[in-house]
Amino acid sequence: MNFKWITATEIYAWTAREPRRAQEILPKLIIKLILASTNNIDNFNFPSGKSIQYSGFDGFLTCFDEVNFVPKGNSVWEMGTYQGENI
């Protein structure tokens, strides 16, 4: 199998092309990346799709390991598709 890695630049370009769709899908992408990093999490919720319109944090979880990009313990997550300066 040939896999193509997706870069941060490609994600940025996608959010510029389809900002509303990116807002709906980004939380699902983030939780899938977290679950690929560790399966030692509990109590997680990252609403996506039409659920993004509700107030509150974009996601939360409890991680029992310390892994790259995911802190150990309870954490809340905020994400956005702001079209400011390029990364």
Secondary structure in CASP SS format (residue, H / E / C, confidence):
PFRMAT SS
TARGET T0000
AUTHOR 0000-0000-0000
METHOD secondary structure of the structure
MODEL  1
M C 1.00
N C 1.00
F C 1.00
K C 1.00
W C 1.00
I C 1.00
T C 1.00
A H 1.00
T H 1.00
E H 1.00
I H 1.00
Y H 1.00
A H 1.00
W H 1.00
T H 1.00
A H 1.00
R H 1.00
E C 1.00
P H 1.00
R H 1.00
R H 1.00
A H 1.00
Q H 1.00
E H 1.00
I H 1.00
L H 1.00
P H 1.00
K H 1.00
L H 1.00
I H 1.00
I H 1.00
K H 1.00
L H 1.00
I H 1.00
L H 1.00
A H 1.00
S H 1.00
T C 1.00
N C 1.00
N C 1.00
I E 1.00
D E 1.00
N E 1.00
F E 1.00
N E 1.00
F C 1.00
P C 1.00
S C 1.00
G H 1.00
K H 1.00
S H 1.00
I H 1.00
Q H 1.00
Y C 1.00
S C 1.00
G C 1.00
F C 1.00
D C 1.00
G E 1.00
F E 1.00
L E 1.00
T E 1.00
C E 1.00
F C 1.00
D C 1.00
E C 1.00
V E 1.00
N C 1.00
F C 1.00
V E 1.00
P C 1.00
K C 1.00
G E 1.00
N E 1.00
S E 1.00
V E 1.00
W E 1.00
E C 1.00
M C 1.00
G C 1.00
T C 1.00
Y C 1.00
Q C 1.00
G C 1.00
E C 1.00
N C 1.00
I C 1.00
END
